[in-house]
Amino acid sequence: MNRKLALLVLAQGLFLTNNICFMAINGLVGLALAPRPWMATLPICAYVAGGALMARWVGRHQLRFGRRRAFQIGLLVALASCAVALWSVLHQQFWGVVVATLMAGYYNANAALYRFAATELVAPEKRESAISWVLAGGCLGAVLGPWLAGASKNLLMAPFAGAYLLLMGVALVGLVLISLIAFPPLARPAPGASGRSSAELLRQPVFLVALAASALGYGVMNLLMAATPIAMGQCGLPFADAGTVLQWHVLGMFVPSFFTGSLIRRVGVLPVMAAGVALNLGCVVFALSGQDFDHFFGALLLLGVGWNFLYIGGTTLFTQAYRPEEKTRAQGLLDTGVYATMTLTSFSSGALVTTGGWQWMNWASLVPIALCAAALAGLALRQRRLSAGRAAGIR
């Protein structure tokens, strides 16, 4: 691993520290401050909604300012949003927390592009490994995020306010790391050659399946993970247990990244993504089998590994769907779809877990899992027919 990629891995780890801490505390902060219980996950919803609203904007900023300057802007927004959230929690302002997390969505969409920037720091034949290594940086977040959430719970007079203070420090460290990386310039479209439109990109089966796998895989993960601290509290389990479950869930999300790239090269991207769908299904079966600590632990661990296979697989498949001059447009389009799905599932998460309960939520997650499986099966069948047609033509 070269120095630039190593620094980007660390920056990704800090980004995931922010994300995981947000997931661990924002639902509980929302539950404490919201006017209605079903609004508890609105701060989480606002975070991913901000990502959806700003993903295309972020793509344009990447092209205009370059990778490093655009990533620095994202970290400055993260710093400002945590300051607003800190003030809001200290002053018991629920809608202030929602506004702060909506602002943080810019950082969310911005840092999500670390995985694409990684492919620009290595030789083309190593891009799968580069994506895997950067996402493996999430292991740092798996350790720091839940620890930071738990350690800061009573740091200030308002519960969890201290977490936002510590996350400001995390953003500052990330800003230093990004400033040390010299990214290659992004390819700019030649005059009159801006590439295909968004509609043309979306008509490609490969693009659609990559989008479906990334968006639905992330959606199911977000639906269940966002509700886990609330669901475990409803079952009488302490916050420390929820922190442990989330920590192992996130390790399940990112530890496989050390070998997912190699696995894709060995067996192919579609089989790895299919394994991700199967693991998501296993998560639901496990979750429906009981509501004690072991069942939450096992379900969320399976969910994490399933997300890893779908997300890295979807990202790898996606790199086949655009030309160099279409990169920022295509990446913005993909992440808009991902964050739009996450916005829907974040909102649904709070409503489902506080009204229908944990089991009803797991039954509902079978719908996106089935849609993802159908998309993968359709692409596999299409590729098989194309291969058979080429073979017949050769004969």
C-alpha positions as CSV (number, residue, x, y, z in Angstrom):
1,M,0.0,0.0,0.0
2,N,1.4,3.4,-1.0
3,R,1.6,6.4,1.4
4,K,-1.3,8.3,-0.2
5,L,-3.6,5.3,0.0
6,A,-2.6,4.7,3.6
7,L,-3.6,8.2,4.5
8,L,-6.9,7.9,2.7
9,V,-7.6,4.6,4.6
10,L,-7.1,6.6,7.9
11,A,-9.3,9.4,6.7
12,Q,-12.0,6.8,5.8
13,G,-11.7,5.4,9.4
14,L,-12.3,8.8,10.8
15,F,-15.3,9.3,8.5
16,L,-16.8,6.0,9.7
17,T,-16.1,7.0,13.3
18,N,-18.3,10.0,12.6
19,N,-21.0,7.9,10.9
20,I,-21.1,5.2,13.5
21,C,-21.2,7.6,16.4
22,F,-24.0,9.4,14.7
23,M,-26.0,6.2,14.2
24,A,-25.4,5.2,17.8
25,I,-26.5,8.5,19.4
26,N,-28.7,10.4,17.1
27,G,-31.7,8.1,17.4
28,L,-31.4,8.3,21.2
29,V,-30.9,12.0,21.2
30,G,-33.9,12.3,18.9
31,L,-36.0,10.0,21.2
32,A,-35.1,12.3,24.2
33,L,-35.9,15.6,22.4
34,A,-38.5,14.8,19.7
35,P,-42.1,16.0,20.2
36,R,-43.3,12.5,19.1
37,P,-41.6,9.1,19.6
38,W,-42.0,8.2,15.9
39,M,-39.8,11.2,15.1
40,A,-36.8,9.8,17.0
41,T,-34.8,8.8,14.0
42,L,-35.4,12.1,12.1
43,P,-31.8,13.3,13.0
44,I,-30.5,10.1,11.3
45,C,-32.9,10.6,8.4
46,A,-31.7,14.2,8.0
47,Y,-28.1,13.1,7.8
48,V,-28.7,10.7,4.9
49,A,-31.3,13.1,3.3
50,G,-28.6,15.7,3.3
51,G,-26.3,13.3,1.5
52,A,-29.0,12.6,-1.1
53,L,-29.7,16.3,-1.6
54,M,-26.0,17.2,-1.9
55,A,-24.5,14.2,-3.7
56,R,-24.8,15.8,-7.2
57,W,-23.6,19.2,-5.8
58,V,-20.6,17.4,-4.2
59,G,-19.8,15.8,-7.6
60,R,-19.7,19.2,-9.3
61,H,-17.5,20.6,-6.5
62,Q,-15.1,17.7,-7.0
63,L,-14.7,18.5,-10.6
64,R,-14.4,22.3,-10.0
65,F,-12.0,22.3,-7.0
66,G,-10.3,18.9,-7.3
67,R,-10.3,16.0,-4.9
68,R,-8.2,17.5,-2.1
69,R,-9.9,20.9,-1.9
70,A,-13.4,19.4,-2.2
71,F,-12.6,16.9,0.6
72,Q,-11.3,19.7,2.8
73,I,-14.5,21.6,2.3
74,G,-16.4,18.5,3.4
75,L,-14.5,18.3,6.6
76,L,-15.0,21.9,7.4
77,V,-18.8,21.3,7.0
78,A,-18.4,18.4,9.4
79,L,-16.8,20.6,11.9
80,A,-19.5,23.3,11.7
81,S,-22.4,20.8,11.8
82,C,-21.0,19.2,15.0
83,A,-20.8,22.6,16.6
84,V,-24.4,23.3,15.7
85,A,-25.5,19.9,17.0
86,L,-23.6,20.5,20.3
87,W,-25.3,23.8,20.9
88,S,-28.7,22.3,20.0
89,V,-28.4,19.4,22.5
90,L,-27.2,21.7,25.2
91,H,-30.2,23.9,24.7
92,Q,-32.7,21.0,24.1
93,Q,-33.4,22.1,20.6
94,F,-34.6,19.0,18.6
95,W,-35.0,20.9,15.3
96,G,-31.5,22.3,15.7
97,V,-30.1,18.8,15.9
98,V,-32.1,17.9,12.7
99,V,-30.7,21.0,10.9
100,A,-27.1,20.1,12.1
101,T,-27.4,16.6,10.8
102,L,-28.8,17.8,7.5
103,M,-25.8,20.1,7.1
104,A,-23.5,17.1,7.9
105,G,-25.0,15.3,4.9
106,Y,-22.6,17.3,2.7
107,Y,-19.7,15.7,4.5
108,N,-21.4,12.3,4.3
109,A,-21.8,12.6,0.5
110,N,-18.4,14.1,0.1
111,A,-16.4,11.5,2.1
112,A,-18.3,8.7,0.4
113,L,-16.2,9.5,-2.6
114,Y,-13.0,8.4,-0.8
115,R,-13.6,4.9,-2.3
116,F,-13.6,6.3,-5.8
117,A,-10.6,8.5,-5.2
118,A,-8.7,5.4,-4.0
119,T,-8.9,3.9,-7.5
120,E,-7.0,7.0,-8.8
121,L,-4.1,6.5,-6.4
122,V,-3.2,3.0,-7.7
123,A,-2.6,1.1,-11.0
124,P,-5.8,0.1,-12.8
125,E,-5.3,-3.6,-12.0
126,K,-5.4,-2.8,-8.3
127,R,-8.6,-0.8,-8.1
128,E,-10.7,-3.6,-6.5
129,S,-8.0,-3.9,-3.8
130,A,-7.9,-0.1,-3.4
131,I,-11.6,0.1,-2.8
132,S,-11.4,-2.8,-0.3
133,W,-8.5,-1.2,1.6
134,V,-10.2,2.2,1.9
135,L,-13.5,0.6,3.1
136,A,-11.4,-1.5,5.5
137,G,-10.5,1.7,7.2
138,G,-14.0,1.5,8.6
139,C,-12.5,-1.0,11.2
140,L,-11.1,2.1,12.9
141,G,-14.6,3.5,13.0
142,A,-15.9,0.2,14.4
143,V,-13.7,0.6,17.4
144,L,-13.7,4.4,17.9
145,G,-17.3,5.2,17.0
146,P,-19.1,3.1,19.7
147,W,-16.4,3.8,22.2
148,L,-16.6,7.5,21.6
149,A,-20.5,7.4,21.9
150,G,-20.3,5.5,25.2
151,A,-17.4,7.4,26.7
152,S,-18.9,10.8,26.0
153,K,-22.5,10.0,27.2
154,N,-22.0,11.9,30.4
155,L,-19.1,14.1,29.4
156,L,-21.2,17.3,29.4
157,M,-24.4,18.1,31.3
158,A,-26.7,16.9,28.5
159,P,-26.5,13.2,27.6
160,F,-24.4,12.6,24.4
161,A,-23.6,16.3,23.9
162,G,-19.9,15.5,24.5
163,A,-19.9,13.2,21.5
164,Y,-20.4,16.1,19.2
165,L,-17.5,17.9,20.8
166,L,-15.2,14.9,20.3
167,L,-16.4,14.6,16.7
168,M,-15.2,18.1,16.1
169,G,-11.7,16.9,17.0
170,V,-12.1,13.9,14.7
171,A,-13.0,16.2,11.8
172,L,-9.9,18.3,12.5
173,V,-7.6,15.2,12.4
174,G,-9.3,14.2,9.1
175,L,-8.6,17.6,7.7
176,V,-4.9,17.2,8.4
177,L,-4.8,13.8,6.8
178,I,-6.5,14.9,3.6
179,S,-4.3,17.9,3.3
180,L,-1.3,15.6,3.1
181,I,-2.6,13.7,0.1
182,A,-1.8,14.9,-3.5
183,F,-4.6,13.5,-5.7
184,P,-4.1,13.3,-9.4
185,P,-6.2,15.8,-11.4
186,L,-9.7,14.7,-12.4
187,A,-10.2,14.1,-16.1
188,R,-12.3,17.0,-17.5
189,P,-14.5,16.6,-20.5
190,A,-13.2,17.9,-23.8
191,P,-15.2,20.8,-25.2
192,G,-18.3,19.4,-26.8
193,A,-17.6,15.9,-25.3
194,S,-19.3,15.8,-21.9
195,G,-20.2,12.2,-22.2
196,R,-23.6,10.5,-21.9
197,S,-26.5,12.1,-20.0
198,S,-27.8,10.8,-16.7
199,A,-30.7,9.2,-18.5
200,E,-28.4,7.3,-20.8
201,L,-26.2,6.1,-18.0
202,L,-29.3,4.8,-16.1
203,R,-30.4,2.8,-19.2
204,Q,-27.4,0.5,-18.8
205,P,-28.2,-2.8,-17.1
206,V,-24.8,-2.8,-15.4
207,F,-25.3,0.7,-14.0
208,L,-28.9,-0.2,-12.8
209,V,-27.8,-3.3,-11.0
210,A,-24.8,-1.6,-9.4
211,L,-27.2,1.1,-8.2
212,A,-29.8,-1.4,-7.0
213,A,-27.2,-3.4,-5.0
214,S,-25.5,-0.4,-3.5
215,A,-28.8,1.4,-2.7
216,L,-30.9,-1.5,-1.5
217,G,-28.0,-3.1,0.4
218,Y,-27.3,0.1,2.2
219,G,-31.0,0.7,2.7
220,V,-31.6,-2.6,4.5
221,M,-28.4,-2.1,6.6
222,N,-29.5,1.4,7.5
223,L,-33.1,0.4,8.3
224,L,-32.0,-2.2,10.8
225,M,-28.9,-0.6,12.2
226,A,-30.6,2.8,12.9
227,A,-33.3,1.1,14.9
228,T,-31.1,-1.3,16.9
229,P,-30.3,1.0,19.9
230,I,-34.0,1.9,20.2
231,A,-35.1,-1.8,19.8
232,M,-32.6,-3.0,22.3
233,G,-33.8,-0.4,24.8
234,Q,-37.4,-1.5,24.2
235,C,-36.3,-5.0,25.1
236,G,-34.7,-3.8,28.4
237,L,-31.1,-4.2,27.2
238,P,-28.6,-1.6,28.4
239,F,-26.9,1.0,26.1
240,A,-23.6,-0.8,26.7
241,D,-25.0,-3.9,25.0
242,A,-26.3,-1.8,22.1
243,G,-22.8,-0.3,21.7
244,T,-21.2,-3.8,21.7
245,V,-23.7,-5.0,19.0
246,L,-23.1,-2.0,16.8
247,Q,-19.3,-2.4,17.2
248,W,-19.4,-6.0,16.0
249,H,-21.9,-5.0,13.3
250,V,-19.4,-2.5,12.0
251,L,-16.5,-4.9,12.2
252,G,-18.6,-7.2,10.1
253,M,-19.1,-4.4,7.6
254,F,-15.4,-3.6,7.2
255,V,-13.1,-6.5,8.3
256,P,-14.1,-8.6,5.2
257,S,-12.8,-5.7,3.1
258,F,-9.3,-7.1,3.6
259,F,-10.2,-10.0,1.3
260,T,-13.4,-9.0,-0.6
261,G,-11.4,-7.5,-3.5
262,S,-9.4,-10.7,-3.8
263,L,-12.6,-12.8,-3.6
264,I,-14.1,-10.7,-6.4
265,R,-11.1,-11.3,-8.6
266,R,-11.2,-15.0,-7.9
267,V,-14.9,-15.9,-8.2
268,G,-16.4,-12.8,-10.0
269,V,-18.4,-9.8,-8.8
270,L,-21.9,-11.2,-9.2
271,P,-21.4,-14.3,-7.0
272,V,-19.9,-12.2,-4.2
273,M,-22.9,-9.9,-4.4
274,A,-25.3,-12.9,-4.4
275,A,-23.6,-14.0,-1.2
276,G,-24.3,-10.6,0.3
277,V,-28.0,-11.0,-0.5
278,A,-28.0,-14.4,1.2
279,L,-26.3,-13.0,4.3
280,N,-29.0,-10.3,4.5
281,L,-31.6,-12.9,4.4
282,G,-29.8,-14.8,7.1
283,C,-29.8,-11.7,9.2
284,V,-33.6,-11.4,9.0
285,V,-34.1,-15.1,9.8
286,F,-31.8,-14.7,12.9
287,A,-33.6,-11.5,14.0
288,L,-37.0,-13.1,13.8
289,S,-35.8,-16.0,16.0
290,G,-35.6,-14.0,19.2
291,Q,-35.0,-10.6,20.9
292,D,-32.2,-11.2,23.4
293,F,-28.6,-10.0,23.2
294,D,-27.4,-13.0,21.2
295,H,-30.0,-12.6,18.5
296,F,-29.3,-8.9,18.1
297,F,-25.6,-9.6,18.0
298,G,-25.9,-12.4,15.4
299,A,-28.3,-10.6,13.2
300,L,-26.3,-7.4,13.0
301,L,-23.1,-9.3,12.4
302,L,-24.6,-11.1,9.4
303,L,-26.0,-7.8,8.2
304,G,-22.6,-6.2,8.3
305,V,-20.9,-8.8,6.2
306,G,-23.8,-8.9,3.8
307,W,-23.5,-5.1,3.3
308,N,-19.8,-5.4,2.7
309,F,-20.2,-7.9,-0.2
310,L,-23.0,-5.9,-1.7
311,Y,-21.4,-2.5,-1.4
312,I,-17.9,-3.4,-2.5
313,G,-19.4,-5.6,-5.2
314,G,-21.7,-2.9,-6.4
315,T,-18.9,-0.3,-6.4
316,T,-16.7,-2.6,-8.4
317,L,-19.4,-3.3,-10.9
318,F,-20.2,0.4,-11.1
319,T,-16.7,1.2,-12.3
320,Q,-17.5,-0.6,-15.5
321,A,-20.5,1.6,-16.3
322,Y,-19.0,5.0,-17.2
323,R,-16.3,6.6,-19.3
324,P,-13.5,8.9,-17.7
325,E,-15.3,12.1,-18.7
326,E,-18.5,10.8,-17.1
327,K,-16.9,10.0,-13.7
328,T,-18.2,12.8,-11.5
329,R,-21.7,12.7,-13.1
330,A,-22.0,8.9,-12.7
331,Q,-20.7,8.9,-9.1
332,G,-23.1,11.7,-8.1
333,L,-25.9,9.8,-9.7
334,L,-25.1,6.6,-7.8
335,D,-24.7,8.3,-4.5
336,T,-27.9,10.3,-5.0
337,G,-29.7,6.9,-5.3
338,V,-28.0,5.5,-2.3
339,Y,-28.7,8.4,-0.1
340,A,-32.3,8.7,-1.3
341,T,-32.9,5.1,-0.3
342,M,-31.2,5.6,3.0
343,T,-33.4,8.7,3.7
344,L,-36.5,6.6,3.2
345,T,-35.2,3.7,5.4
346,S,-34.0,6.1,8.1
347,F,-37.5,7.7,8.4
348,S,-39.2,4.3,8.1
349,S,-36.9,2.9,10.8
350,G,-38.1,5.2,13.6
351,A,-41.7,4.8,12.5
352,L,-41.6,1.0,12.3
353,V,-39.6,0.3,15.5
354,T,-41.8,2.6,17.6
355,T,-45.1,1.5,16.2
356,G,-44.8,-2.0,14.7
357,G,-41.8,-3.2,16.6
358,W,-38.5,-4.9,15.7
359,Q,-40.0,-8.0,14.2
360,W,-42.4,-6.1,11.9
361,M,-39.3,-4.1,10.7
362,N,-37.5,-7.3,9.8
363,W,-40.4,-8.6,7.8
364,A,-40.5,-5.3,5.9
365,S,-36.8,-5.6,5.0
366,L,-37.5,-8.7,3.0
367,V,-39.0,-6.5,0.2
368,P,-35.7,-4.7,-0.7
369,I,-33.7,-8.0,-0.3
370,A,-36.0,-9.7,-2.8
371,L,-35.7,-6.7,-5.2
372,C,-31.9,-6.9,-5.0
373,A,-31.9,-10.6,-5.6
374,A,-34.1,-10.2,-8.7
375,A,-31.8,-7.5,-10.1
376,L,-28.7,-9.7,-9.7
377,A,-30.4,-12.7,-11.3
378,G,-31.6,-10.6,-14.2
379,L,-28.0,-9.3,-14.9
380,A,-26.5,-12.8,-14.6
381,L,-29.0,-14.2,-17.0
382,R,-28.4,-11.4,-19.5
383,Q,-24.6,-11.8,-19.3
384,R,-25.0,-15.6,-19.8
385,R,-27.1,-15.0,-22.9
386,L,-24.6,-12.5,-24.3
387,S,-21.8,-15.0,-23.7
388,A,-23.7,-17.8,-25.4
389,G,-24.4,-15.5,-28.4
390,R,-20.7,-14.6,-28.7
391,A,-19.7,-18.3,-28.5
392,A,-22.3,-19.2,-31.2
393,G,-21.0,-16.4,-33.4
394,I,-17.4,-17.6,-33.1
395,R,-18.5,-21.1,-34.1
